[in-house]
């Protein structure tokens, strides 16, 4: 087969390369924890050079920040959909609690943000907080039934509980002789107490 007839590999666009890097970074985060999200590890995972990732993200901190931003959008989109479903169908607000806790725990957002903060990036939570703030403002504007507490206060409580649970929930529950889901139960009870009926 001549060189002219060899199949050519399609070159990814910058956006596709960036997305592939963030997909790999998310996989590394879930598999091995936040310390594994490095330019070198991500480059190896997607078969690119360290220099290519430097071009896209500038530094490991830039990569981690981009990953946090993407995760924040995904988290808030998921929670928004759950809240709207819950309102429309008068469903149990436990779904909203579980999705929030899963996003920070199983999804790795809590560990990554906390690790970045401990590494000196004091603004690591900004993308998550901004996305959640925007979501809360959107949901508050759509409030037709007044709750006992402002939705901003309920969101603050839920996010703090979810973030704390992601970091310390298992050892704290063990030390106190509580079920692993105790923090979720507390968050669920607080949402129910703050709303008339079962709507978050």
Beta strands, then each sheet from edge to edge (+ up, - down):
end
